[in-house]
Amino acid sequence: MTAGQLADHAGVRAAVRTRERLTAPARDALAVAGRNLLGLVRVPQLLVFSTIQPLVFVLMFRYVFGGVIGRSLIDVPYVDYLMPGIFVQTAVFGAMNTAIGLATDMQTGLMERFRSLPMSRSAVLAGRTLADLARSVFVVALMTAAGFAVGFRLRSSVPAFLAAVLLVIAFAFAMSWVFAVVGLAVGDPETAQAAAFPVLVPLVFASGAFIPVNTMPGWLQAFADHQPVSHTAQAVRDLVLGVPAASDVWRALAWDAGIVAVFAPLGVWLYRRAV
């Protein structure tokens, strides 16, 4: 074999190794995501009960508060104002499962087993968030059907509605990283669930998801106007109501990017410390 052929073979091997380094983390993450989704198939009660709470919120806000919050506060039927907020709330509450799932994996010793395998460190966290993202897609689809059943009507185009759904899914993915950090920080499923509520309750209920922010006290408006749930809910609402949405969509996407940029590296760091 000539020197040129040896050089060619060396170049091919280097290219293969480079490709492996680039694709291995994604392949590992998909494998972990598949393992987590298999758990939902084997224990379908997890999926069933994760859909009951959002359905209860739809019915409660639609029929309990819908008569109080009328056209004096908003200029559209309340159900049309409500459902974008319900979609975003579903994404936040669903992301809490990431904290509980990771804390459970740590408590059962599964993290140590993953650590002993030749796999990317980030794959464990990415796989968990991807699996929870897939579950969120199902729950958002169910909430959409429930919304149409209680009177929600689309006032824009189908592409705009699909863009709104994608925005909700992107927000669910971003929030999964927040709760991944919570789960890794506490390391216990019961504590993770308790620790998640002080995070999600102010974000969801002190926001513009269910009522206009301008009806809140001034000191609370300052918080509600500058947090991701309000911006995402408003962007989704703009898209489904058919009003100009570009600025709100960009704000929501900026929040998603900022959350992932901060909490994904923090989650990987906590995972490395934990195992």
Secondary structure as GFF3:
##gff-version 3
##sequence-region A 1 275
A	DSSP	alpha_helix	3	42	.	.	.	ID=ss1
A	DSSP	alpha_helix	45	60	.	.	.	ID=ss2
A	DSSP	pi_helix	61	65	.	.	.	ID=ss3
A	DSSP	alpha_helix	78	108	.	.	.	ID=ss4
A	DSSP	alpha_helix	110	115	.	.	.	ID=ss5
A	DSSP	alpha_helix	121	149	.	.	.	ID=ss6
A	DSSP	alpha_helix	158	186	.	.	.	ID=ss7
A	DSSP	alpha_helix	189	205	.	.	.	ID=ss8
A	DSSP	three_ten_helix	213	215	.	.	.	ID=ss9
A	DSSP	alpha_helix	218	224	.	.	.	ID=ss10
A	DSSP	alpha_helix	228	241	.	.	.	ID=ss11
A	DSSP	alpha_helix	246	274	.	.	.	ID=ss12
###
